[in-house]
Amino acid sequence: FLSMKLEAVNSRMNSSIEAFPVKE
């Protein structure tokens, strides 16, 4: 269950990063 939730959060974060690339 936890891993599934983490996977969903990871995919969501990846989408946000792709939409708004952060430059260090």
Backbone hydrogen bonds, N-H to C=O, Kabsch-Sander energy under -0.5 kcal/mol:
donor,donor_aa,acceptor,acceptor_aa,energy
5,K,1,F,-2.2
6,L,2,L,-2.8
7,E,3,S,-2.5
8,A,4,M,-2.1
9,V,5,K,-2.5
10,N,6,L,-3.0
11,S,7,E,-2.6
12,R,8,A,-2.1
13,M,9,V,-3.0
14,N,10,N,-2.9
15,S,11,S,-2.1
16,S,12,R,-2.2
17,I,13,M,-2.8
18,E,14,N,-2.5
19,A,15,S,-2.4
20,F,16,S,-3.5
23,K,21,P,-0.5
24,E,22,V,-0.5
